[in-house]
Amino acid sequence: MPNADTSPCHDYRVSHQAAEAGTDYAKTFETGYCAALWQKIEKPRLESKLYPFAGHERTSMDFACGTGRITRVAAMPFGAVVGIDVSEAMLMHASVPENVKVPGWLAENFIIVSRKR
């Protein structure tokens, strides 16, 4: 049961709907401590956990994908990645590298990327 004292601004569905939410979140990982933590610790650990399950014939799902930071990592070893998020603002800022494509039939709360073959 959610804490009754929690204000709505602490709810991801509310706090991440602002138009600038995606931009602000992405900037967090561009420079400084969070960027270094992501590059030196989190990303390599994520890769080491994903790669044993990966394969070009397999699909991965990134729940609460936000701007696609983890989705982009998963896109390399998997044949396809489905990213799901409730925040349209985060999805609108989602980016994928050139080696993935985003099909034109994007649903409102989904980003779908698959490796180019």
Backbone bond lengths (Angstrom), bond angles and torsions (degrees), N, CA, C in turn:
res aa  C-N    CA-C-N  psi(-1)  N-CA   C-N-CA  omega(-1)  CA-C   N-CA-C  phi
1 M - - - 1.452 - - 1.528 108.91 -
2 P 1.333 117.84 128.74 1.464 120.32 -179.53 1.518 111.31 -60.83
3 N 1.301 115.41 149.56 1.453 121.88 177.77 1.529 108.50 -68.31
4 A 1.308 117.09 123.42 1.468 121.97 -177.48 1.520 111.61 -65.22
5 D 1.348 117.37 -20.93 1.454 120.81 -178.92 1.529 113.17 -84.86
6 T 1.309 117.44 -6.10 1.455 120.78 -178.52 1.516 109.75 -76.44
7 S 1.317 116.06 125.03 1.458 119.62 179.51 1.521 109.75 -76.60
8 P 1.317 117.92 157.22 1.467 121.18 -178.92 1.523 113.17 -58.64
9 C 1.333 118.86 -25.04 1.463 119.74 -178.80 1.529 111.95 -68.45
10 H 1.332 117.77 -13.20 1.447 120.97 176.69 1.524 112.07 -92.31
11 D 1.296 117.39 0.31 1.453 122.85 178.38 1.526 108.32 -89.59
12 Y 1.317 117.39 119.79 1.468 122.31 -178.17 1.519 111.60 -51.14
13 R 1.327 116.51 -42.14 1.464 119.52 -177.84 1.516 111.76 -62.23
14 V 1.317 117.55 -26.75 1.456 121.33 178.96 1.531 110.55 -92.98
15 S 1.325 116.39 -50.16 1.465 120.45 -173.26 1.515 113.70 -66.37
16 H 1.317 118.96 -25.16 1.456 121.31 -176.68 1.537 113.12 -102.69
17 Q 1.331 117.54 17.66 1.458 120.57 178.08 1.523 112.72 -92.93
18 A 1.321 117.77 -17.05 1.460 120.40 -179.74 1.523 109.53 -59.39
19 A 1.319 116.76 144.88 1.462 122.15 -175.91 1.526 112.35 -54.85
20 E 1.329 117.28 -34.91 1.463 120.57 -177.27 1.532 113.27 -88.19
21 A 1.311 118.88 0.56 1.473 121.87 -176.01 1.519 112.15 -57.74
22 G 1.313 117.97 -46.49 1.465 121.33 -179.32 1.510 112.54 -63.99
23 T 1.319 116.09 -44.22 1.464 121.23 179.16 1.522 110.56 -62.90
24 D 1.317 116.72 -46.79 1.468 120.95 -179.98 1.522 111.33 -61.39
25 Y 1.335 117.00 -43.02 1.461 121.09 -179.60 1.527 110.61 -64.18
26 A 1.323 116.88 -46.34 1.467 120.39 -178.59 1.524 111.27 -61.09
27 K 1.321 117.83 -38.60 1.469 121.66 179.70 1.517 111.78 -62.28
28 T 1.327 117.12 -27.89 1.461 121.72 179.88 1.523 111.56 -57.09
29 F 1.323 117.07 -31.58 1.464 121.23 -174.36 1.527 113.24 -105.30
30 E 1.334 117.50 11.52 1.461 120.74 -179.88 1.522 112.59 -85.17
31 T 1.319 117.45 -42.50 1.462 121.15 -178.77 1.523 110.08 -143.87
32 G 1.299 115.55 165.85 1.454 120.66 174.28 1.515 114.66 84.43
33 Y 1.314 113.99 -160.56 1.466 121.70 -173.76 1.527 112.61 -59.67
34 C 1.333 117.96 -49.11 1.469 120.44 -177.57 1.523 111.73 -63.85
35 A 1.330 116.78 -37.09 1.463 120.33 177.47 1.526 110.69 -64.77
36 A 1.322 116.48 -44.53 1.464 120.72 179.46 1.528 111.06 -64.97
37 L 1.315 116.76 -42.76 1.461 121.13 178.01 1.529 110.74 -59.93
38 W 1.333 116.31 -44.23 1.462 121.19 179.20 1.529 110.55 -63.09
39 Q 1.318 117.99 -50.43 1.463 121.52 -175.63 1.525 113.48 -68.89
40 K 1.316 117.22 -40.26 1.464 120.54 -172.65 1.522 114.17 -90.05
41 I 1.344 117.58 -27.77 1.464 119.38 -174.06 1.519 112.65 -122.59
42 E 1.332 117.17 -58.33 1.463 120.26 -171.69 1.532 113.49 -67.19
43 K 1.324 117.66 -48.56 1.471 120.48 -177.93 1.532 111.91 -62.39
44 P 1.354 119.39 -48.82 1.467 118.82 177.66 1.534 112.85 -60.55
45 R 1.311 116.48 -37.24 1.476 119.27 178.98 1.523 110.37 -67.34
46 L 1.331 116.92 -42.76 1.460 121.47 176.98 1.524 110.62 -59.56
47 E 1.326 116.66 -45.84 1.464 120.20 178.41 1.520 111.37 -59.64
48 S 1.318 117.06 -42.57 1.469 120.06 -178.97 1.525 112.13 -65.86
49 K 1.329 117.09 -27.76 1.467 120.51 178.82 1.529 111.65 -83.98
50 L 1.329 117.60 -33.74 1.464 121.24 -177.15 1.527 113.18 -79.60
51 Y 1.320 117.14 -41.79 1.455 120.91 -171.22 1.530 114.47 -57.39
52 P 1.328 120.72 -38.28 1.469 118.88 178.50 1.541 113.55 -62.04
53 F 1.324 117.92 -22.61 1.465 121.55 -178.53 1.525 112.02 -99.91
54 A 1.299 117.18 -3.85 1.461 122.18 -171.27 1.519 113.02 -82.40
55 G 1.302 113.87 171.55 1.458 123.18 176.78 1.515 108.18 168.57
56 H 1.315 116.85 148.42 1.462 120.36 -178.00 1.524 112.93 -66.00
57 E 1.324 116.97 -16.43 1.470 120.92 177.88 1.533 111.40 -95.30
58 R 1.315 117.29 1.92 1.465 121.69 -176.03 1.522 111.51 -107.84
59 T 1.349 114.79 157.20 1.460 122.14 179.63 1.518 109.09 -119.74
60 S 1.312 115.76 141.40 1.458 122.14 177.52 1.528 108.63 -117.41
61 M 1.325 116.60 149.50 1.457 120.75 176.02 1.527 108.92 -117.81
62 D 1.324 115.36 134.25 1.461 121.76 175.91 1.522 106.90 -113.09
63 F 1.328 115.66 101.46 1.467 122.00 -179.86 1.517 108.39 -81.89
64 A 1.314 118.13 132.45 1.464 124.47 -174.57 1.525 108.84 64.37
65 C 1.321 116.05 51.45 1.465 122.54 -172.95 1.517 114.16 -71.00
66 G 1.321 117.44 -18.66 1.461 119.29 178.12 1.511 112.24 56.85
67 T 1.329 116.45 -124.57 1.458 121.63 -177.61 1.527 112.68 -85.45
68 G 1.321 117.48 1.70 1.456 121.14 175.75 1.512 115.51 91.66
69 R 1.315 118.19 15.96 1.472 121.37 -178.35 1.530 110.92 -57.68
70 I 1.307 117.50 -49.89 1.463 121.11 180.00 1.524 110.51 -78.62
71 T 1.319 117.40 -32.20 1.462 121.97 177.53 1.527 109.97 -57.95
72 R 1.328 116.92 -42.24 1.473 120.90 179.89 1.527 111.11 -63.35
73 V 1.325 117.82 -37.57 1.466 120.74 178.21 1.524 109.45 -66.76
74 A 1.315 117.06 -43.51 1.470 121.15 -179.37 1.526 111.95 -68.42
75 A 1.324 117.96 -26.20 1.463 121.37 -177.47 1.523 112.54 -65.22
76 M 1.303 117.73 -23.95 1.459 119.82 -177.88 1.535 112.61 -71.61
77 P 1.324 120.61 -50.77 1.461 118.78 -176.78 1.532 114.72 -89.03
78 F 1.334 118.08 -14.40 1.461 120.92 -178.42 1.523 110.75 -100.70
79 G 1.313 116.43 153.01 1.453 120.93 176.94 1.507 112.41 -69.32
80 A 1.326 117.35 -33.89 1.460 122.27 178.74 1.521 108.86 -149.48
81 V 1.311 114.91 151.77 1.454 121.41 177.21 1.517 107.64 -133.84
82 V 1.323 116.96 134.45 1.459 122.55 175.48 1.524 106.86 -111.22
83 G 1.310 116.12 122.01 1.453 120.97 177.54 1.515 109.43 -107.76
84 I 1.327 116.75 131.80 1.463 122.48 -177.09 1.522 108.81 -124.88
85 D 1.324 116.52 134.52 1.456 120.21 177.91 1.516 109.27 -153.50
86 V 1.328 117.10 148.35 1.466 121.26 178.89 1.520 111.90 -85.49
87 S 1.339 117.43 -12.24 1.453 120.91 -176.52 1.525 111.17 -96.61
88 E 1.307 116.31 110.17 1.458 120.87 177.44 1.528 110.30 -62.65
89 A 1.329 117.10 -36.66 1.464 120.84 179.61 1.524 111.37 -61.10
90 M 1.320 117.27 -40.74 1.463 120.64 178.60 1.531 109.94 -68.25
91 L 1.322 116.66 -43.40 1.464 120.05 179.58 1.524 111.98 -64.46
92 M 1.318 116.77 -35.35 1.457 120.16 179.82 1.531 110.82 -65.91
93 H 1.315 117.29 -25.91 1.458 121.46 179.23 1.529 111.33 -94.74
94 A 1.321 117.79 -5.42 1.459 121.09 -178.63 1.523 109.95 -60.50
95 S 1.309 115.14 138.83 1.460 119.72 177.96 1.522 108.52 -133.02
96 V 1.315 114.57 150.93 1.453 120.81 178.97 1.520 107.76 -130.61
97 P 1.329 117.77 151.06 1.463 120.08 -179.73 1.529 111.24 -68.79
98 E 1.323 115.57 168.85 1.460 120.72 -176.79 1.519 113.18 -62.40
99 N 1.318 117.92 -23.03 1.467 118.94 -177.52 1.526 113.07 -84.32
100 V 1.308 117.78 9.66 1.463 120.85 173.56 1.512 108.68 -124.76
101 K 1.308 115.61 156.35 1.459 119.28 177.33 1.518 109.08 -123.15
102 V 1.292 116.45 151.90 1.458 122.55 177.31 1.520 106.33 -113.52
103 P 1.334 118.07 110.59 1.466 120.06 -179.57 1.521 112.30 -59.10
104 G 1.315 116.66 150.65 1.447 121.95 -177.44 1.511 114.49 -68.13
105 W 1.319 118.99 -14.03 1.466 121.08 -176.48 1.521 111.62 -91.80
106 L 1.309 116.70 38.41 1.456 121.91 178.79 1.522 111.54 -55.93
107 A 1.311 115.98 128.01 1.463 120.47 173.85 1.528 107.88 -81.30
108 E 1.300 117.51 163.13 1.466 121.62 -175.02 1.526 113.41 -56.38
109 N 1.330 118.20 -42.31 1.462 120.69 -175.62 1.522 113.61 -110.44
110 F 1.316 117.41 25.15 1.463 120.11 -177.48 1.527 110.39 -134.20
111 I 1.311 116.10 146.19 1.444 119.81 162.31 1.513 104.89 -120.82
112 I 1.276 116.57 138.50 1.463 120.64 -177.84 1.516 107.14 -126.86
113 V 1.308 116.40 122.27 1.463 119.53 179.68 1.504 108.65 -124.67
114 S 1.297 117.03 143.08 1.451 121.46 174.47 1.507 109.25 -139.83
115 R 1.317 115.52 148.84 1.468 120.64 -179.05 1.514 109.51 -65.37
116 K 1.318 115.59 141.75 1.465 119.43 172.59 1.511 107.70 -69.99
117 R 1.261 117.05 140.49 1.474 121.64 -179.33 1.510 109.47 -106.22
